[in-house]
């Protein structure tokens, strides 16, 4: 890949459809860029933006010449990625970009209209959508025809179906719908109450936990749309995650499992489900007329079941999932580990009890079964409302899970002190035997900072105590004494060599405006040449200067000399 030239001519890309699609595949490996960037891959120019990539195909008054490229290109895309879909930009006007009416498809629609087109053809490849925007078929003779390939995250092409949005809007506005008054249409990403109720809560019996886990896995493949009592309705996306507009409609009723409903849309499925006995056909026709009267087209005839279901049904996956999950060790571990049983119970009080036990312990016997069950814990706690007023309890759960990852990876658990949870009281940690309090450092107008050392690995911290609506503690890692001495020597050599006095920042990025750095507040030092001279930053856990200094603990002079050579080399480069 190389940089494209600055002058972009009025021309058509001179490449075969296969070459263009190969370039698309390579472009999809590039990261998006908020600043925007240009690229050239295999001789073809393109541009990256914050939301996707663009590959211009041509802009010309020769409509036939442009079509000679885009028509075979679309055919090649059909062969490579499967039949393309039509995208009608007119269905997604700009007002759908507003927060209260947001539809992700309004963004690609805006791009299509900006090119001067009303429609685009698009394909899904992996996690991306590739749109072919082409005006060669309808551009006036006096204007240029334009074509481009636009690459976006494919979820930009998936939004709530129009009939679902219509019914939800009527219901939220207090308007009548054809459906029972207790049928409630769900908000975006809202799970039905059934998934948080007694069905998924409580029992520690292994068989019940296995079924609950399988239900959670399958329900995660459904975009839920509505609920009534103990029944929920949604779009079956499946393992490959279909578009909601193309997804079968399913219903879920707890112990009765999942069923695929008749009908191509939610409205058709609800008409069929609520059709009155003893004449379902007449009941369906009545509800279909009511839908049409309210602006939603639904055909009169009762929908017929498909000849063969496309792909596995949710009930198929539930049964297979139970069989597979039942062989996992996690359930036996949960039966023997009260904290694991609490974490996967989906009961708020039990989950939070387990969270604070994890935060307070370093006992391998307690942590091992939990660390071995992290995937199951993640699935069981996904979307769980844990409450919290001044401090979100979901953040505490996230921190407890991070502690389990540290334990699993063999990292000393003192590393968790510097993470976001502000509730590590040094006195309590010392009482548990996790740290030693070695001394205090005065702090004006507040309690002194405490200097602490981990009893397991010796890592040292400076702990600040503060007060807001609750008492909090902030732990900052300190370098060991040898490293601090080496950093001090490095700073002395920089001054001795007459290099510009560096700008020194602490970890939060505030300018200290002093010639000397409080190294004890630093995790590392990064030196690089900037427009105004040398800058020294204290941040992170990696960096050339810091690593060099660490290696120089035994031979400090050699280490400082090595860093100095690096500084001089960079200075000669002027970068």
Buried (B, 14 or more C-beta within 10 A) or exposed (E): EEEBEEEEEEEBBEBEBEBBBBBBBBBBEBEBBEEEBBBBBEEBBBBBBEBBBBBBBBBBBEBEBBBEBBBEBBEBBEEBBEEBBEBEBEEBBEEBBEEEEBBBBBBBBBBBBEBBBEBBBBBBBEEBBBBBBBBBEEBEEEEBBBBBBBBBBBBBBBBBBBBBBBBBEBBEEEEEBBBEEEBBBBEEEEBBEBBBEEBBEEBBEBEBBBBBBBBBBBBEBBBBBBBBEBBBBBBBBBEEBBBBBEBBBBBBBBEEBBBBBBBBBBBBBBBBBBBEEEEBEEBBBBBBBBBBEBEBEBBEEBBEEEEEEEEBBBBEBBBEBBEEBBEBEBBEBBBEBBBBBBBBBBBBEBBBBBBEBBBBBBEEEBBBBBBBBBEBBEBBBEBBEBEEEEBEBBBBBBBBBBBBEBBBEEEBBBBBBBBEBBBBEBEEBBEEEBBBBEEEEEEEEEEEBBBBBBBEEEBBBBBBBEEEEEEBBBBBBBBBEBBBBBBBBBBEBBEEEEBEEBBBBBBEEEEBEEEEBEBBBBBBBBBBBEEEEBBBBBBEEEBBBBBBBBEBBEEBEEBBBBBBEBBEEBEEEEE
